[in-house]
Amino acid sequence: MRKRSNYFVAACVLVAVSVACKKNKTGGDPADESQPVVNTDVYEPVVPQGWPNPYYSFQANDVSKSKFTLGRYLFYETMLSEDSTVSCGSCHQQVFAFSNGPDHKTSHGVHDLIGKRNSPVIFNLTWHTQLMWDGRSSNIENQPIGPIENPIEMNLQLGTAVSRLAYSTKYKQLFKEAFGDTVVNSQRMLKAFAQFMGLMVSNQSKYDKVKRGDDTFTASENAGYELYKSKCASCHVEPLFSDFKSRSNGLPPSGYQDSGVYNISFNTSDIYKFKTPSLRNLGFSAPYMHDGRFGALSEVLNHYAIGTTNKTNIDPLLMNGISLTEQEKTDIISFLGTLNDYVFINNERFKEIH
């Protein structure tokens, strides 16, 4: 996890947004700085039209404003780290689509320890069949245990974290409001986390408006969309722009010698495999790849065009790279800009709370 900087639009939110266009570095047409108008009384999971059914169901975790609010407090709670300096929100910052942002290639944790991986974005998690870069978690209810107990990130045993919350007058009240009494336990804590993170749905980008018939692509964006469909869509499947499977994309090993899924499975066929990330919100979430080695989308495309040199377990679709001209790279980046969701990164519901 990273240190706190000075510095989920959820599907549960009914929004009306006034949008103005301006140019952004990835070529999209973002919204202006005006904040979205939200109905603060509606807290329920909604599947956007045309999307598949989510993998995670809230059937055993009834959504409520009070549970969501508890999860929001927990997400930004530094008390859940060994030295009370790091929270989940320290590494997953809203302005960067809940990634760690451009000032660090990899996450920073307690005692200024430096992690081995770039903090992945947090949105649309209920559709993920596996979580984290190596897919070690399959459920958003148990995912927070990993970073909380990780010695480089928050370095706190789950039982100790629960005990700290149980001694807090504030959290006793928040648990009572959410669950009807002041009992604080790990199951309730993790269900609240799941409500906050599970309602972080990003579906208000220009792409989404085009799909709804409320906007149109520019010529370059449309050309990029066609290129995406022919060259990228096999792995980055619409509308979530990932199939959430693990693959090796031919990256040469980094200084950390991270073996990816192999670290969990110990199966040699998984060496250098990492979960396919979503293409949504790339304009906010640089640097890219599991180790943050690329600072710009142009570098990512250059890798696929000429840099897939590590053939160990490489996905067959990438064995010979992806042929791209300079104009095609420009057009693809223009299309990727339409996946940036400015409503999401400005949603008041997900902002830091104490």
C-alpha positions in Angstrom: 0.0 0.0 0.0 1.1 3.6 -0.4 1.3 6.5 1.9 -1.7 8.8 2.2 -1.6 11.6 -0.4 -3.0 15.1 0.1 -4.7 14.8 -2.5 -17.5 3.4 -6.0 -20.2 6.3 -10.2 -21.7 3.2 -8.7 -24.5 1.4 -10.5 -26.5 2.0 -7.4 -26.6 5.7 -8.1 -29.2 7.5 -10.2 -27.3 10.2 -11.9 -28.0 13.2 -14.0 -24.9 14.8 -15.4 -24.2 17.9 -17.4 -21.3 17.2 -19.7 -19.0 19.6 -21.5 -16.2 18.4 -23.8 -12.6 19.2 -23.5 -9.5 17.4 -24.8 -7.7 15.0 -22.5 -4.3 13.4 -22.9 -5.7 10.1 -24.0 -7.9 11.7 -26.7 -11.3 11.3 -25.1 -14.1 13.8 -24.4 -14.2 14.0 -20.6 -16.9 15.7 -18.6 -16.2 19.2 -17.2 -15.4 19.8 -13.5 -19.1 20.1 -12.5 -20.1 17.4 -10.0 -22.7 14.8 -10.8 -26.1 15.2 -9.2 -26.9 12.0 -7.3 -29.8 10.6 -5.5 -28.3 10.0 -2.1 -31.2 7.8 -0.9 -30.7 5.0 -3.4 -28.4 2.2 -2.4 -28.9 -0.9 -4.4 -26.9 -2.9 -6.9 -28.0 -2.4 -10.6 -26.7 -4.2 -13.6 -26.3 -1.7 -16.5 -28.3 -2.5 -19.6 -26.5 -4.8 -21.9 -24.0 -6.0 -19.3 -23.7 -9.6 -18.2 -24.9 -10.7 -14.8 -22.3 -10.1 -12.1 -20.2 -13.0 -10.7 -20.7 -11.8 -7.1 -24.2 -11.7 -5.8 -25.4 -9.5 -2.9 -28.1 -12.2 -2.1 -26.3 -13.0 1.2 -25.2 -9.5 1.8 -28.3 -7.2 1.7 -27.3 -3.8 0.6 -28.1 -0.8 2.8 -26.9 2.8 3.1 -25.6 2.1 6.7 -23.5 -1.0 5.6 -22.2 0.9 2.6 -21.2 3.8 4.9 -19.5 1.5 7.3 -17.5 0.0 4.4 -16.6 3.5 3.2 -15.2 4.4 6.7 -13.3 1.1 6.7 -11.8 1.7 3.3 -10.2 4.9 4.5 -9.3 3.7 8.0 -5.6 3.8 8.8 -6.2 1.9 12.1 -6.3 -1.2 9.9 -2.6 -1.0 9.4 0.2 -1.9 11.9 1.4 1.6 12.5 -2.0 3.4 11.7 -0.5 5.2 8.7 -1.9 3.3 5.7 -5.5 2.6 4.6 -6.9 0.8 1.5 -7.6 4.3 0.2 -3.9 5.2 0.5 -3.1 2.9 -2.4 -6.4 3.1 -4.2 -7.1 6.8 -4.7 -10.4 8.0 -6.4 -8.8 10.6 -8.6 -6.7 7.7 -10.2 -9.7 5.4 -10.6 -8.8 3.9 -7.3 -5.3 2.9 -8.3 -2.0 4.1 -6.7 -1.4 6.9 -9.2 1.6 8.1 -11.2 4.0 9.1 -8.5 4.8 5.4 -7.6 5.3 2.5 -10.0 4.4 0.1 -7.2 2.5 0.4 -3.9 4.0 1.8 -0.7 3.1 0.3 2.7 3.8 0.6 6.4 7.2 1.9 7.4 7.6 3.2 3.8 8.1 -0.4 2.5 7.9 -0.7 -1.3 5.6 -3.3 -2.7 6.3 -5.4 -5.8 3.2 -4.6 -7.8 1.2 -1.6 -9.0 -2.1 -1.2 -7.1 -4.8 -2.3 -9.5 -7.9 -0.1 -10.1 -11.1 -0.7 -8.1 -14.4 -0.6 -10.0 -16.9 -3.1 -11.5 -15.4 -5.7 -9.1 -18.6 -7.8 -8.8 -18.0 -9.0 -12.4 -14.5 -10.2 -11.6 -14.1 -14.0 -11.4 -10.7 -13.5 -9.7 -9.2 -10.6 -7.9 -5.7 -9.1 -7.5 -3.0 -9.4 -10.2 -2.4 -13.2 -9.5 -6.1 -14.1 -8.9 -5.4 -15.3 -5.4 -8.9 -14.1 -4.3 -12.1 -15.2 -5.9 -14.6 -13.1 -3.7 -14.7 -9.5 -2.8 -15.7 -10.4 0.7 -12.4 -12.0 1.5 -10.1 -9.9 -0.8 -9.4 -7.2 1.9 -7.7 -9.8 4.1 -4.8 -10.0 1.7 -3.5 -6.4 1.9 -4.4 -6.0 5.5 -2.2 -9.0 6.5 0.4 -8.5 3.9 3.7 -7.6 5.7 4.7 -5.1 3.0 1.3 -3.4 2.8 -0.7 -3.0 6.0 1.0 -5.8 8.1 -1.9 -6.4 10.6 -3.5 -9.7 11.5 -7.2 -9.7 10.9 -8.0 -10.5 14.5 -6.0 -7.5 15.7 -7.8 -5.3 13.1 -11.2 -6.5 14.5 -10.1 -5.9 18.1 -9.1 -2.3 17.3 -12.4 -1.6 15.7 -14.3 -3.3 18.6 -12.6 -0.9 21.1 -13.6 2.2 19.0 -16.7 4.0 20.1 -17.2 5.3 16.6 -17.1 1.9 15.0 -19.3 0.3 17.7 -22.0 2.9 16.6 -21.3 2.3 12.9 -21.7 -1.4 13.3 -24.9 -0.9 15.3 -26.3 1.3 12.6 -25.4 -1.3 10.0 -26.2 -4.6 11.7 -28.5 -3.7 14.6 -26.1 -4.2 17.5 -22.5 -3.3 18.5 -21.0 -6.7 17.8 -17.8 -6.2 15.7 -16.5 -9.2 13.9 -14.6 -10.1 10.7 -17.6 -11.3 8.8 -19.5 -8.1 9.3 -16.4 -6.0 8.5 -15.8 -7.9 5.3 -19.4 -7.7 4.2 -19.3 -3.9 4.7 -16.1 -3.7 2.7 -17.8 -5.7 -0.1 -20.7 -3.3 -0.2 -18.6 -0.2 -0.6 -16.2 -1.8 -3.2 -19.0 -3.8 -4.9 -21.1 -0.7 -5.6 -18.1 1.0 -7.3 -19.5 0.7 -10.8 -18.0 2.7 -13.7 -20.4 3.0 -16.6 -20.7 6.7 -17.4 -17.9 7.1 -20.0 -18.3 8.5 -23.5 -18.2 4.9 -24.7 -21.2 4.1 -22.5 -23.1 7.1 -23.8 -22.4 6.1 -27.4 -23.7 2.6 -26.7 -26.8 4.2 -25.2 -27.2 6.4 -28.3 -26.5 9.6 -26.4 -23.2 10.5 -28.1 -21.1 9.6 -31.2 -17.5 8.8 -31.7 -15.1 11.1 -33.6 -13.5 9.7 -36.8 -10.4 8.8 -34.9 -12.3 7.2 -32.0 -14.4 5.2 -34.3 -11.3 4.0 -36.2 -9.7 3.1 -32.9 -12.9 1.2 -31.9 -12.7 -0.9 -35.0 -9.0 -1.6 -34.4 -9.8 -2.6 -30.8 -12.4 -5.0 -32.0 -10.0 -6.7 -34.5 -6.8 -6.6 -32.4 -7.7 -6.3 -28.7 -11.2 -7.7 -28.0 -10.2 -11.3 -27.6 -8.8 -10.6 -24.2 -10.4 -7.2 -23.3 -14.0 -8.2 -23.8 -16.8 -5.5 -24.0 -18.5 -4.0 -22.0 -16.1 -4.6 -19.0 -13.1 -4.7 -21.3 -11.5 -7.8 -19.7 -12.3 -11.5 -19.6 -10.5 -11.5 -16.2 -8.4 -14.5 -17.2 -4.7 -14.8 -16.5 -2.2 -14.6 -19.3 1.4 -13.9 -20.0 1.7 -11.0 -22.4 5.3 -11.3 -23.2 6.7 -8.8 -20.7 10.4 -9.4 -20.0 10.9 -10.2 -16.3 11.3 -7.1 -14.1 13.8 -6.5 -11.4 11.4 -8.1 -8.9 11.4 -11.4 -10.9 7.7 -11.6 -10.2 6.4 -15.0 -11.5 2.7 -14.0 -11.3 0.1 -16.7 -10.8 2.9 -19.3 -10.3 3.5 -17.8 -6.9 0.0 -19.1 -5.9 -0.4 -22.2 -8.1 3.2 -23.5 -8.2 2.3 -24.7 -11.7 5.1 -24.0 -14.2 2.5 -23.3 -16.9 1.5 -20.2 -14.8 4.9 -18.5 -14.7 4.6 -14.8 -15.8 0.8 -15.0 -16.0 -1.2 -12.1 -14.6 -4.9 -11.2 -14.7 -6.0 -9.2 -17.8 -6.9 -5.7 -16.6 -9.8 -3.7 -17.8 -9.2 -1.0 -20.4 -11.6 1.3 -18.7 -10.3 4.5 -17.0 -6.7 4.1 -18.4 -6.5 7.9 -18.6 -6.4 8.1 -14.8 -4.6 4.9 -13.8 -1.0 5.2 -15.2 1.5 3.6 -14.7 0.6 0.4 -16.5 1.3 -3.4 -16.2 1.6 -5.3 -12.9 4.8 -3.6 -12.1 4.0 -0.1 -13.4 6.9 -0.2 -15.9 5.1 1.8 -18.6 4.1 5.4 -17.9 2.2 6.1 -21.1 -0.3 4.2 -23.3 2.1 4.7 -26.3 4.6 2.6 -24.4 2.0 -0.1 -23.8 1.1 -0.3 -27.5 4.8 -0.3 -28.5 5.3 -3.3 -26.3 2.5 -5.2 -28.1 3.8 -4.1 -31.5 7.5 -4.9 -31.0 8.2 -5.9 -27.4 6.7 -9.3 -26.7 10.1 -10.9 -26.4 9.5 -13.2 -23.4 8.0 -16.3 -24.9 7.7 -18.3 -21.6 4.0 -19.2 -21.4 3.1 -16.3 -23.7 -0.5 -16.3 -24.8 -0.7 -17.7 -28.3 -2.6 -14.6 -29.5 0.5 -12.6 -28.7 3.2 -14.9 -29.9 4.0 -12.7 -32.9 2.9 -9.4 -31.3 0.2 -7.1 -32.7 1.0 -5.3 -35.9 0.2 -1.6 -35.5 1.1 1.5 -37.6 1.7 4.8 -35.9 -1.7 6.0 -37.0 -3.4 2.9 -35.7 -1.7 3.5 -32.3 -3.0 7.1 -32.3 -6.5 5.9 -33.2 -6.5 3.2 -30.5 -5.4 5.7 -27.9 -8.3 8.0 -29.0 -10.8 5.2 -28.5 -9.3 4.3 -25.1 -9.9 7.9 -24.1 -13.7 7.3 -24.5 -13.5 4.7 -21.7 -12.5 7.4 -19.1 -15.4 7.9 -16.6 -15.1 11.4 -15.1 -18.4 10.9 -13.3 -17.0 7.9 -11.5 -13.8 9.6 -10.3 -15.8 12.6 -9.0 -18.6 10.8 -7.3 -19.0 12.2 -3.8 -20.1 8.8 -2.4 -16.7 7.3 -2.8 -14.6 10.2 -1.4 -12.5 9.9 1.7 -14.4 10.0 5.0 -13.3 10.0 8.6 
